[in-house]
Amino acid sequence: MSRRILASAELTIELGRIVDNYRRLGGWAGAADVAGMVKSDGYGLGAVPVSEALVAAGCRTLFVAQASEGVELRQALEGDQRASVDIYVLNGAHPGTEDALVEHRLLPVLNSLEQIDRWVDRRRSSERSLRAAVHLDTGMHRLGLPVEEARRLAAEPWRLADLEIDLVMSHLASADDPASGRNADQLRLFVELTRPYADHRLSLANSSGIHLGPEFHFDLVRPGYALYGGNPIPGRSNPMSPVVTLEAPVLQVRPVAAGDTVGYGATHRVLRAGRVATLGLGYGDGFPRALSGLGQARLGVHTVPVVGRISMDLATVDVTDVPESELWLGRPVELIGRHRLLDDVAHEAGTIGYELLTDLGSRYRRRYRTD
Ligand SMILES: *Cc1c(COP(=O)(O)O)cnc(C)c1O
């Protein structure tokens, strides 16, 4: 049997599984189209390769947060039929980004009457028709037209007359909690506020929102986390395919005696003589320091505990119970993957998988697999 050896920590991203997840979400969403949320560099996994895979699978709508992300994506996708993909910018036509939005044919998600008016002015000074979306705030109180502004817009439809509005959307605050009454409240308000836009495409649901029922689907669903293998229905078994594997090499193995301490601050005291393996990854790679003394790793068939503090470049695991013959230098140890589930690791670190993914830095050797 050939032994796999890593020179440094490695992030494997299975694009084929993102496409599987995309199709699965599309099945659940019924007649609704499925957009790809690729903000924050595709949840840390690479907005460009992820978008290319989604577009090849038929996705025609992408969302980023910032105009600069949209510019990068548009440039990367340009040059063939992929140029026809709609790229929406959730932060809207923020002052200072309008030129970039026009030049790169990005669609702002307009978040206030003020933004709408400014985009209309822009439209008048531009040759191009300016397509855009409108975001109505139905209870998140973060982005979007507040209810009073939404009502005013409905009463003054001429404000939108010069624009090509092709999507009216809102965002759910508690979709990951199906028992929350806020979901029905937001749905009711969305239905009411979008009554004047019956001939427009409507969109409400993120990953978790898709599971709240068909009445949440409208014309377009906007999953992010579930595409990347995160569990959209917390508390139930994850129906998505895992996408990410994070592995680090064994750099050293050392014997430790009872009473020895491991790592900064000597936070771990060895109780029985054994062995500690040092792994080549740390919080500088986005592996949470909060997992010091708490996390686990998977080495072959063995689950081993993280002992001592996680430092910038290194983490230590107790491998006393792993046969020495299995502890070769460079051996890959799984930190996130099939055995160390993204949602579980995040929970152990006191955070959510979203943050864990987006924290994964740029230091890894990245492998994109398409099979
Ligand atoms: C991030 C985001 C989504 C995707 O949410 P997930 O929970 O990752 O599916 C959808 N809509 C908006 C407005 C967002 O900001």
The ligand as a MOL file (V3000), in Angstrom:
LIG
                    3D

  0  0  0     0  0            999 V3000
M  V30 BEGIN CTAB
M  V30 COUNTS 15 15 0 0 0
M  V30 BEGIN ATOM
M  V30 1 C -25.6110 34.8520 2.4310 0
M  V30 2 C -26.9500 35.0650 1.9050 0
M  V30 3 C -27.7050 33.9840 1.3980 0
M  V30 4 C -27.2370 32.5560 1.5000 0
M  V30 5 O -27.4240 32.0880 2.8110 0
M  V30 6 P -27.0720 30.5780 3.2210 0
M  V30 7 O -27.5440 30.4890 4.6070 0
M  V30 8 O -25.5850 30.4480 3.0910 0
M  V30 9 O -27.7850 29.7020 2.2730 0
M  V30 10 C -28.9030 34.2720 0.7850 0
M  V30 11 N -29.3820 35.5440 0.7040 0
M  V30 12 C -28.7050 36.5890 1.2110 0
M  V30 13 C -29.2630 37.9570 1.1080 0
M  V30 14 C -27.4730 36.3870 1.8350 0
M  V30 15 O -26.8010 37.4280 2.3610 0
M  V30 END ATOM
M  V30 BEGIN BOND
M  V30 1 1 1 2
M  V30 2 1 2 3
M  V30 3 2 2 14
M  V30 4 1 3 4
M  V30 5 2 3 10
M  V30 6 1 4 5
M  V30 7 1 5 6
M  V30 8 2 6 7
M  V30 9 1 6 8
M  V30 10 1 6 9
M  V30 11 1 10 11
M  V30 12 2 11 12
M  V30 13 1 12 13
M  V30 14 1 12 14
M  V30 15 1 14 15
M  V30 END BOND
M  V30 END CTAB
M  END
